[in-house]
Amino acid sequence: MDDFIEAGRITGKAREYAKSIIKEGLNIYDFAEDVEAKIVEFGGKLAFPLNISFNEFAAHDTPNFKDDKVFQKGQVVKLDLGAQINGYVGDTAFTVEIGTAVYKELIKASEKAFWEAMKVIKPGVKLCQVGRVINDTIRSFGFNPITNLGGHGVGKYDLHSGLFIPNFDNGNKNTLKDGDMIAVEPFATTGKGYVINSSMEKIHALVSVKPVRTESGKKILTFIKENFNTLPFAERALYKKFSQVDVKLGLKELKNNGALRSYPLLKEEMNGVVSQFEHTILVKDKPIITTL
């Protein structure tokens, strides 16, 4: 339990650091590398790569290696980050609008939904009740919750374990239990409230160790096992270590043999702008938010 609490503390410190430096014109690759380095400096390891998802993209975007894009005025940016200690994770997210305030109510809607959900979270509460509060709060702002995204349980080396915490009343009468480790994650949108997979994939995770034939595959697999275990990682982490040929051939082999799963960028179906807010929680009669 101490590792879970400490991972949350480090995640919270990294979140505040990210908030303090993000600005128009800043290179997104440099920003991601900086924030991720802070997680290590604060005493943790990455639970997953920093997600930087823009506008209608809800999740799973992260910079490419040496990406030359910069934050631009008017962008609605979701930042999702996490630290881990011995496999126990902290997971947090927030939304910023770069240089404008057109979507301030949308950003407020997902954050308010989280804090309203916190008022009902305790042992014995049905998951659908949590979802109902999130849904009602977001709709009170005039927006839609994203119904096929939500919060989740967090386990050792398992970022999405067990429970699914819905963003609407999905009828799930399973209950929270004392000691559950969860992340509550409201998403609000100006669109329909449903995300679809895009064709882009920049983040992967090891599912199981399978036999590999090529030297490229062997090198990449060993590096993934030693550095990430079964937690997600960004392709850019491989390009920092290996040649382009090794990364492309190695990833292709590992995907084809089922050793890896990939996370496509998730896009709102109607291209609606999306906001996100998230903290990790230890469920108690008085719940503990570990990532504050």
N, C-alpha and C positions, 0 to 999 in steps of 0.2 A: 504493500500500500504506500510506503514511503516513496518508492520510485514513481508511482502514479502521481502523487502529489507534487513531487519535484519536477517531473516532466511538464506538468501543468504550469508550474511557476516559471520555468524557463520559457515556455511557449508564450505566456503572458508578457514577459519582458521583451521578447522578440517582436511581438505584435506592437507594443508601444514604440519600439525602435522604428519599425516599418512605418508607422503612422507619422513619426517625427521627420522622416526624410523624403517621403514620396512627394513629388512636385512635377509640374509641367516641365518638359524638356529633359528629364532624367532618363537615361538609357535603361531599358527594362532588364537587360541581361546583367548589367552592373548592379542594379537594384536587387535582383534576385540573389546574386552571388554574395552581396553584402549582408542581406538579411539572413541567409542560410549560414554564413560564416559567424554571425552573431550567436546563432543557436549553439554552435560548437564552442564559441568563446564563453558563453554563459554556463557551459558544462554539460550540454546535451549532444545528441546526435539527431539527424533528420528523421522524423517519423514519415515524411513524404516530401516531395519537392514543393517549394513555394508555388502555389497556383495563383496566376494573375490572369483573370478572366474579364474580358471587356464587353460592355454593353449587353448584347443579346446572348452572349455566351455565359452560361451559368457556372461551369466548372471544367476542370481538367486541362486548362491552358497553362503553359509555362514557357519561358523563353527558350528559343533554340540556342545552340552553342554560338557564342559571339553575335547574338542577335543585335541588329542595328536599330531596332525600333525604339522610340521614346514615348513617354507618357504625353498625351496631347490634351489640350483644353477641351472640355466638354465630355470627355470619356467617363463612363461609370465603371469603376474598377472594383472587382471583388478580389480581395487578398485572403487566401486560405493557407494557413501555415501550422506546422506542428513539430514538436520535439519529442524524443523518446529517450528513456533511461532503461537499459536492460530490457527493451521491448515494450515497456509501458509508456503510453502515449498521452500527449496533450494535443488537442485539436481546436483551433479557433479561427474565426473568419469575421471580416467586416468589409464594408463598402465605402469607397470614397468617390467623390465626383471632382474631376480635375479642373479647378479654376472657375467653375460655374456652380449654380445652385438650382438648375432646372428640375432635377430629380430628388430634391431634398426630402419630399414627402414619401417617395418610394423607398429611399434609404431608411427613413424613420420607421416605415411600416414593418420591415423585417426585424429591426432592432426592438421595436415595441412588442412585437409578437413574441420574441424570446423572453422578455422580462415579464410579460403576462403569463407565459407558460410556466415560468419559474414559480409563480404564485400557487400553482396546483401540483407541482412535482413533489412527490413523497411516496414512500412505500404504500402499495395498495391501490394507487391511482391507475385507471385503465389508460392504455396508450391512446385509445380513441378520444379520451377526454383531453389529453394534451393536444392532440391534433385539432380538436374542435376550437380550443382557445386560440391556437395559432391562426386557423382559418378565419375565425370571426374578427380577430384583430386586424389582419391584413385587409380583409374586405371592408372593414370600417374606414379605411383610408382610400377606398375606391380602386383597389388593385386585386389581383388574383394570386393565391398561393400556387406554387408549383407542386402539383399533386403527385408526380412520380419522382420527386426528390424528398429527402427528409433527413432527420437525425438517425443516430445509430448507436449500438453498443460499441464499446472499445475494449479489446482484449490484448493479451500479450502477443506482440508481433502480429496483431490482427486489428486493422484500423476500422473495419466494418464487421463487427461480430454480433451474432445473436439478434438483438432487438432492432426493429425499424420504428423510428419515432415519426409518425406521419405529420404532414402539414395541413391535414384536414381530418374530419371524422370519417375514418375508413371502416368503422365498425369493429376494430380489433379490441376485444375485451381482455386480452392479456394485460397483466398488471406489472408495474414497477416493483422491484424488490429491494429491501435494505441492502446496501452495498453494491448495487448495480453501478457500473461505470458506463456513462452514456454521453453522447454529444447531441445537443438540441440545436437544430439548424434550419430556421425558417428562411425560405426563399420567396420573395414577392416579385411580381412582374406586371408590366403594362400590357402584356400579351394574354394568351389563352390560359396559361398555367400548366404547360406541358413541355418537356424537353425531348429532343430527338438527338440521336447520335450524328455527329458530323463525320466527314471522311478523314479528319486529321487525328493522329495519335502521337503524343509526345511523352507520355508517361506509361510505364509498364511495371509489372510486379512478377516475382517468381512464384509459380504455383507449385511446381514439384521438380525435382532433379531428374532429368531424363538423359539417356545416353546421347552424346554428341560425337560427331565424326571429325569435323573440321577443327583446325587449330584456332581459328577465329572464335568458333563456338565455345571451345574449351576455355579460352582466356576470358571471354565475356562472362560465361557462367561462373567461373571461379571468383571473378571480381564482384559479381552480383551477390553471391552467397556470403562472401566475406564482409561486404560493406552494407548490405541492405536486408539480408535474410529474406523474409517474405513481404517486407514493406515496399510500397511503391517508390520508384526512382525515375528521374528524368533522363531522357536520351543524352542531354548535354553533359551529364556526369560521365558518360562513357566516352564522349568525344574529347573530354579533357585528358583522358588516360590513353586512349587507343586511336589508331588511324581510322580514317573514314571507311576504308575497305573492311577493316576488322569489325567495326561497329555494324555496318550494313549486312555483311555476311553472317556475323554472329547472331544478330537480332533475328534475321530471317530464319536461320536454322532453329533457334530457340522457340520462335513463334510457331513454326511449322510442326515441331515435335510436341507441342503442347506444354512446354516448360514455362512459358510466359503467358500472362494475360495482359492485354493492352486496354488503356482507358481512352476512348475517343472523346474529343471535346464535345460537351453537351450544349446544345443550342435551343433557345426557346423557339417553339414550332412556328409562331407567327412573327418572329424577329422582335418580340417585345423586349424592352430593356429589363434587366434582372438585378435585384439587390439580394444580399445575403448577410446573415449575422449568425454567429455560432460561438458557443463555449462548451467546455467539457465539464461534466458534473458527476460528483459522487452522490448517489441517492441515499438520503437519510431523512429522518423527520425534519431536520433542518439541513437541507442539501448544501453541499460544498461545491462552489464553482472553483475548479482547480486552476483555470487559465486566466483569472482576473489579475 
